[in-house]
Amino acid sequence: MKDTKPIPYSRQYIEKDEIQEITKVLKSDWITQGPKIREFEDALCSYTGARYAVAVSSGTAALHIACLAAEISGGSEVISSPITFAASSNCVLYCGGRPVFADIETDTANIDPIEIERHITGMTKAIIPVHFAGHPAALERINAVAKKNNLIVIEDAAHALGATYQDTKIGSCRYSDMTVFSFHPVKSITTGEGGAVLTNSKELYRKLLMLRNHGITKDGPWSTPEAAEVKGPWYYEQQFLGFNYRITDIQCAMGIIQMKRLDSFIRRRREIATEYNKVFSGLSWLELPRERNEINSAWHLYPVRVNKKAAPRYKRKKVFNQLRQKGLLVQVHYIPVYLHPYYESLGYRKGICPKAEDFYEREISIPLHPSMKNKDVRYVIETVKGI
Ligand SMILES: Cc1ncc(COP(=O)(O)O)c(C=O)c1O
């Protein structure tokens, strides 16, 4: 057992700047619905190149309003990846739609565009590719499939803020209608809880703003001075059913500082991943994550696979337990979503996506996060090599 604190697979990196900025907000007039929200949204837009950003209370909320803005409803089928957190497809269920799981590509564990095409029916409305572990999915090909079949693309980029695809930042929505981020503490940046939807469409932006706030708007034909005279200056309307998915100024103050540090976070993640790639490449019982040519991964995770041909002593559970015993808080990402009992109760069964199931049987996420010191990295390396 390690004599110091265990090393988690990921965690937040917060310094005094965040604490100072949060304190300023606490002493200000606005602790929610104030100026910090727009400032944070502007920072997301200028970093990614997207025209509009709507910051909300979580990545899950962001996925939910993105699906509603895409008009997913009863009868809609939405194709997504099984190797993800349940939120990526729960959002479809929230809207009454049916998630359809397409199998993954073996090198990246991202959804396979060929498998997407195989699952398209007359009911298909959208595709939600997930950029697993921070490595963007094959967006250009996915977008081509979507265009051909008149489908909406919502990128689940919860893992991928800071990643690039063909030299454009994830979040630019170059190959999608909307991109969703999460700011949970294990992600590229954090606001405690938080998320955002980015888009280049003014129409979607308007809907997203209202969905975040009960379906209410203050802007409308009544906001001209003459009309306001009639309706009254307080007037607002609820035009459809929305939610309270607002994020606070306290959180956004933290997010603004984190955005300034994002590139340094990603550089550190990349440095550690490069080191792991180098030293682990000699271990025959391990398969390492790959980064494709047109990609710079955000390295949200370092997902290794235990080699199938390795001796029985390298079975995943044994390796996992040994690493945990030695103080590495490794994790498994992910149980294919449709294998959860709730999804089974909806009729999904084992065998839908064999490559995803094989991936799940063998995956372990090794600690990788920007607050790791060099001595932590060395400890991880020695521990894994010592298995
Ligand atoms: C791929 C993916 N999508 C969506 C989410 C949901 O984000 P949040 O936890 O901010 O609601 C997560 C969270 O872990 C995730 O990993």
The ligand as an ORCA input file, in Angstrom:
! r2SCAN-3c Opt
* xyz 0 1
  C     -19.842     11.169    -21.487
  C     -20.608     11.918    -20.445
  N     -21.723     12.562    -20.802
  C     -22.455     13.257    -19.908
  C     -22.092     13.326    -18.596
  C     -22.964     14.073    -17.621
  O     -22.328     15.185    -17.101
  P     -22.694     15.764    -15.640
  O     -22.089     14.852    -14.636
  O     -22.062     17.128    -15.661
  O     -24.170     15.827    -15.565
  C     -20.929     12.675    -18.172
  C     -20.524     12.747    -16.759
  O     -19.743     12.052    -16.242
  C     -20.174     11.946    -19.120
  O     -19.078     11.285    -18.762
*
